[in-house]
Structures are given as structure tokens and as C-alpha cells.
């Protein structure tokens, strides 16, 4: 029985928005900005344990975490809560939060390396959302991004995500073998959601 659906997505392909719609359709918990909030809550509750890492921040990791901690609509979120953590501690913390969410079940988890962290869980279904360059530009313009800003983000964010996964999970991004379904969002959000639900049903009998 599938109880967890993870989403990875190309920047601008609408994966986070589709994940939000899918979670609402299923009545499942969405873990996107909530993942960031939970990590921040844990860090804020234990400042004494965090401070020793202050001078050992990995600048590359901190930059990449800004990318991975963007919320449902791909906007930057404050990450001051994690600025004193080094890479190993933060990866461990993120894995712990994702494992906890998965243990609760009936959830949709967006990004943060979830397919890599949960790859051995039989009850998890992994989705990758991609799109054509034209479709991604259309979605970004609808979000209010300028042409120049959209072009810069499209050129950098996915490369940084790939770098993150390679550095901390020793895998290529995306590792196609990890996904049950890879779908082009150009067909429309509702078609994508319907496709996911049909594939999940075929795999598990029912959601």
C-alpha cells in the first residue's frame, strides 16, 4: 500500500504546486514548507548544540540549502535558522525530519532529496516532474518573474540541485531508476495528478 508520494521537479515545472493539489485531493499531509519549518523548530530549540558549528559552515552547502528550502511556489524562505550548521549535521537533520514524516505516512513530500532518503521504502512512490523550456517560462511568468530573472533561475537552480545530490547522496540528479513516474507538466496539472493516481492505484491496488 502506497502511503508516501515524493516529488522531485525541475525548477519552474510546477512540481510543488502539483504536489500541493495532489495532497489536497488525497487528504494527505503536504511536507514542503513544513519541512523547513520543522527543521527550524528543531534548531531553535537547541541553540547550544548548534553554536559549535558556527565557524565551520560549508558555503557551498549553505547556498544549496537555500535552493532546496524554497517553498511551494519556489520563493526564497528565510534560512537564518540553519546558518550555523555544517553540511553533515544539516543533511542528517533533514533526513531525520523526512524519515519522521514518512513514518507518519499518508503524506506528499516535496524535494529535499526525499527520493534518495526514502528509496528503500516499499510504501513510497516517487515522481519526477519536468517540462519544456517554454512551459517553464510560462509558469514563471505567471508567478511574476521577469524574463531575465526566470532565465537566470532556470540556468542555475537545477544545476545546483544536481550538485547537491551528487555531493551528499553520490547520485546523479535525476537518477531515473529511483522514480516510478517521470511526467511532463505541459500536459496540465490535472492530467499529471490523474496519471499519478492511476499509477499509484496500479502499483498498490488503492491509495
N, C-alpha and C positions, 0 to 999 in steps of 0.2 A: 504494500500500500504506500503510495507516494504521499508524504506528509511535509515535504520541503521542496520548494522550487527556487533555484538560484538563477540570477540574471547577470550575465556579463554583457557589455554592449560597447560598440564603437561610439565615440563621442558624437553627439548630435543625431544619433539614430533613433532616439526616443525610447530607449530601453527602460529607463527609470519610470517614465510616465506609463508605459505599457505595464510594467510591474505593479505600479500603484493601482491601475484599473483592474488587473487580474486579481490582486489581493482583495479588492473590494468585491469583485464578482464572487469569489470563493468564500468571503467572510473570514479570511485568514489575516494574521498579523503581518504588516509590512515592516521589514527591517531595512531601512535606508538611512534617513537622517537619525532614526532611533539608534542605529549602531554607533553613530558619532556621539550622540547624547549619552549613551551608556558608558562608552569609553571615557568621556569627560567626567561623568559622575564618579567612576572608579578612581580616576586620577585625582580629582579634587578631594576625595575622601582620604587620601593617603599621601599628602604632600611630603612628609618626612622621607618616605621611600622613594619619591620622585627626585628630590633635590640632588642626591649624589650623582645623578646622570647629567646634571646641568651643563657641564663643560665637555661633554662627550656626545653632543648632538651630531648626527650624521647629516650634513647639509643636503646630500642627495636624497636621503630618506625623507627628511622633513619636507622637501619640495614635492616628492612623490606622494606623500601622505596628503598634501593639500589637494592633489588631483583625486585621490581615492576617497577623500572625505567630502567631496562635493555631493550635495543633496539631490533630491528627487528631480529638480529642474536644472541640474548641472550648474548651480550657482555656488560660489565660494562660501564656505562656512568658517566661522572662527575656529582656529586650531590652537589657540594660546594654551589650552588645557594640556596639550601634549608636547609643548616645545622643549621641555626638559628631559624628554625620554630619548634614549638611544634606539637604534633600529631594532636590535634584538628584543628589547623589552616591549616595544610597541607592537612588533609582529606577534609576540607571544600574547600580549593583551588582546589584540584584535582577534586572534584565533580563539582565545578563551570565550570572548563575547559571542562570536559566531557559533561555536560549539554549544554554548548555552542556549542560544536561540533555536538551534537545530534540535536540541534535546526536548524543548517545549513542543516542537512540531507545529503543523498547520501554519506555516509561515512562508513568506516570499522574501528572499534576501537579495539585495542588490549590490553587486560588485565586491570590493574589498578582498578579492582573492577567494571568495567563498567556494567556487567550484574546486579549487585546489585544496582547500582546507577540508571540505566535505566529500572528497572524491571517492572515499571508501564506504560511504553510507548508502545502503541499498534503497532507502526510503527517500533519497534525494533525486530530483530531476533537474538537469542543468540545461539552461537555454543561453544561446548567444544571439544577440540582435545586431544586425549590421544594416547598412543602407548604401545606396549610391551617393556619390558626392553631391549631386543635385538635390536629392531628398534631404540630406543632412543640412545643406544650406537653407532649404526651405523651412525646415523645422527651427533652425537657429534664428532665422529672420523673424519667424512668428514669436520667438521668445524675446525679441527686441535687440538681438545682436546686430551690430553694424557689419557690413561686408568685410571690412578689414579685420575686425575683431574675430568674426567667425572663421576667416581664413587662418588667422594665427592660432586659434584654439584647435582647429582641425589638424593643423600641421604639427602640433606639439603634444596634445594630451594623450592620444593613443600611443605615440612613441614612448611617452613617459610610463604609461601603464605597462607596455611591453617590457620596459626596462625594469620596472618594479617586480613583475612576475619572474623575470629571468634572474634577478639578483636574489630574491628571497624565497622563491619556490623552485628555482633551477628548471623552469619550463619555458617553452615558447608561449607567446600570447598572440592569438588564442591557440591553445592545444586542442585541436579538433576532436581528438579521441575522448576528451573529457566531457563533451556535450552530447546530450541526447537529441538536441534540435538546434539548428542554426537557421535563422529565418530573416529575410529581407523585409524591413518595416515599410518599405514603399508600398506594399500591398494594403496597408491600412491597419490601424491599431486593432480594430475588431476582428479582422481576419487573422491577425497574428495571435490574438487571445484565443480565438476559436481553434486554431491549429494546435496551440499548446495544450488546450484542454482535451482535444481529441487524442493527441499523442500520449498524454498522461493516462487517459482512460484505457487506451490500448495496452499500455505498459502495466498498469496496476489493476485494471478491472473497473475502478471507480476512484474518484478523488475524495 
